[in-house]
Amino acid sequence: MADGFDTHITHDGDRLVGPFRTPKQMLAEQEYDGHTSVHDDETAEKLGLAGAPIEGPTHFSQFDPLAVELWGHEWFERGCISAHFENMVIEGEEVQATVTRTGSTSARGTAAKRTGEPVLTASLTMGEQPTELSERLERMQAKDPGELFIVDRLEVGWVSPHSTTSMSFDGSNGNLYPFSLADKVRLMTEPSPWYVPGEPTPWGGAVVPTEMLSVLAHKGGVHLPVRGPAVGLFIDLEVHRHAPVFVDEEYVLTHEVVCVGQSRRVESYWTRSRLTDTDGSLVATVLLHQGVFKASYADYPPDRL
């Protein structure tokens, strides 16, 4: 049982195995650009999906106790989880996270359903080193994206103006994330008192959970000229702390478009978001690869679907 978590962990040599959990769907009411998202049952059905998928970052919480077992509370100071999502999870399905140490500051992570179907693969690292998404991003950057119809107006290298963001415990996170941190802690698979203001923590203050760092970075929207209305999903996500990220602390936020491309069903784009403190020191980076379903965009050329 890792410090700060009430989680039973099975040890098998360099392999740590967490319990099966049933993550909760918390984006059924999500809205963006004035319409529902893929996390709405009706929207998911129109796209031919088995059901409304649980948001990908939710699965990161199952890795936190395993990482703390390996590296202690320093995981929340300079840890990085970098994941490629392989299959969607529908509420009610059980998921298990496994971590295998590969070095003193690195490990491989996998999450799978009770059926054995893979959910994600990930690297877990401490400090600055290559990650699961390093090579994926480099490969996509080296490719010609071809003719695009949804993300064609995005400019690689564009950087947003500076803005500020923060996360309170009880406050709303907006239409994109229609739940509070308190709501999340109540329903998350691996709650911890470290996330709750007023509870004792190694840092003297509550920290933002790993799965909520992407919310902190994106709850205000990035306001990119992606054509729509169209329905998107997360393909890859990397969250890298360079220092603890605290609840109720204000951070300076910028976004950068680092790549665009496409596959058979989606057009996609990568953004790198940076959180800095008021002194300008880097606190966290969030690398996100988002896809947009071609079939969900009404003006997509039929012969390209």
Buried (B, 14 or more C-beta within 10 A) or exposed (E): EBEBBEBEBEEEEEBBBBBBBEBBBBBEEBBBEEBBBBBBBEBBEBEEBEBBBBBBBBBBBBBBBBBBBBBBBBBBBBBBBBBBBBEBBBBEBBBBBBBBBEEEBBBBBBBBBEEEEEBBBBBBBBEEEEBBBBEBBEEBBEEEBEEBBBBEEBEEEEEBEEEEBBBEBEEEBBBBBBBBBBBBBEBBBBBBBBBBBEEEBBBEBBBBBBBBBBBBBBBBEBEBEBBBEBBBBBBBBBBBBBBBBBBBBEBBBBBBBBBBBBEEBBBBBBBBBBBBBEEEEEBBBBBBBBBBBBBBBEEBEEEEE
